[in-house]
Amino acid sequence: MVHIQDIFKYMDIEGKIDYSKLNHKQKKALRNIIECKTEVMGFNTDTCECCGHTEIHYNSCKNPNCPECGAVDKEIWIHKQERFTLNVNYFHVVFTIPNELNTLCLIDPKFMYKALFTISAETIKELSKDKKYLGANIGFTSVLHTWGQNLSLHPHIHMIVPGGGIKWTSSKKKFFLPVKVVSKLFKGKFLSYTKKNFDQRKIKDEEQFQNIINTCYSKDWVVYTKKPMKSAEHVVKYLGRYTHRIAISNARLKKYEDNKVTFSYKDYSDHNQIKEMTLDDTEFFRRYMMHVLPPNFMKIRHYGFLGNRNKEERIKAVRTATNTKNPGPLLIDYEQIISDILKRDVSICIKCGQKRHHKLE
């Protein structure tokens, strides 16, 4: 099976990577991906006290852009977030922007991605406070993705929204805001903010900026909702799929031959058919690195009553109002998490079949 690590390692050895075109964070991501779970990262030993068999485990890099690791961190994140799920309906809302704005995203990604977070959050909070729709202060979690299925630039926000707000007002089973109203307000606020605050000195052609804005004003923007989620437990696992996802996983790679990478993708414009695409390895690398987020940029953000400040105190009142059970103290069984991921009991020695007593050196 082809791994992204293998592709990047080969390209690095062959001198096919132009480091002058990478920023510091991209360079770090590249180095981490190449070195993940190798001797360079260090290791720990796991010795069975029954038979003496020793396993060596190379450390993972824990870089959020690495396809080789992240499964354990994802499960730990899910366990922590389960404490904040409520006994209510949940909705998945997706905010997208027109392709014309990709030019600005490439010029100043930090500004544009921050605007995407800020304006989508302002839009949903403003409409939720309106008594015509809900008349309450809501809480929600937003996750930024920047890619499409073929690794092209496609910035969008995945938002998970509980069905109700403080002082607790429950929403209908369907999403409580009309998506056409949400789309229209989001469009107006986003373009107004961008026109006012984007540093146009970063654009060589001043007319280009205005043309982009004018084109986007003339288009219909798309905000859409997916089916309500089945249960609170389903919500966090569903969200976990989005929070720790990267642009492309190793599982989608088909082959790497003659300096070309072939991978599978879902074509949403053709009835979600699974197709294959082949790119030169240099283009594949360029597209992959395009999705490394700017330095000090958080891809997961919590808002409203789910905001990080004093969350534990606020959520107590919300649990009471929604008849949600107190989850009790946070307990994380790391051994069980790893066993679930590897689909085997890691407390059992693979050589003698007996319970090992962990002995780390």
C-alpha positions, 0 to 999 in steps of 0.5 A: 500500500502506498503511503503519503510518507513514502511519496514525500520521502522519495521526493525529498531524496530526489531533490524534487521539493522546493523548500524556498516555496514553503513557509515554516509551518509547511516545512515542519509538516513535511519533516514530521510526515517524513519522520513520523513513526521512525527511529528519528522520532524516538521510541519506547519499549514494551516488555512482557513480564511473562515471557520477556518478549519486547516490542519497540514502538516508534513515536508519532509526530502528532502533527495535525497534517500527518496521515500516519498518526492522529487516531489516538488523539481523535478518540481522546478528543471525542471522549472529552467532548462527550461531556458536553453533548446534550439531550437535544436534536443536533444539526450539521450546517455547512458554510461555503464561499464562491470559488472566486474568493480562492484568489484572496485565500491564496494571497492571505489565507489567515485573514480569509479563514478567520473571516470565514469563522467569524462571519459564519458564527455572527450570522448564525448567532444573529438569526438565532436571537431573532424571535421570529426563528428561535429567540435564544442564545445558542452554542455550537462548534465550527470546524474549518476544512480547506479542501475539496475531494480532488485536493483543490482549494475549497474553504468551508465551515462545518458547524454542529449546532444543538437544537435550542438556546439559553434560556432554554428554548427547544427548536423544531425537529428540522433546522430552526433557521431558513437556509436561504435567509442564512445564505443571504445574510452570510453573503452580505456580511462576508463581502462587506467585511472583506471589502472593508478589511482585506489589505488590498496592497497585497494584490498587484492588480487593484481592479482584480479585487473589485472584480472579485467582490462584484462577481461574488455579489452577483452569485447565490451563496450556498449554506446547506444543512444535513439530516439531524443527528440520531443521538448525542453519542452519534454527534461527537463521533460524527464531529470527530470525523471532521475535526481530525480529518486531513486533506487526503488519507493513505486509504485513498491512494491507489499507486505511485508510479513514474512520478505520478500519484493516482488517488480516488475521489468522490465526484459530487457533481456526478451523483457522488461517483467514485473516480480516480485522478492522476497528478504529477507528484509535484502537483500532488505535493503542492495541493497537499501543502496548500492545506497546511493552515497558517501558523497559530491558527485553530481549526476547531472553535467553540461558540456561545454556551459551548465557548471555552471560557467558563464552559463547565459552569454554563453547561451545568445549567444547560444540562438541567434545562435539557434533562441531560445526565451529568457525565461524572468525572472524565475518565480516559482508558488509553489502553482501551482506546489503542486496543479499539484502534488496533482491533486487538487487546494490547494488554495481551502479549502477541508472543505468549498470549498472556497478560503483559504487565507494562514495563516502560523503559 
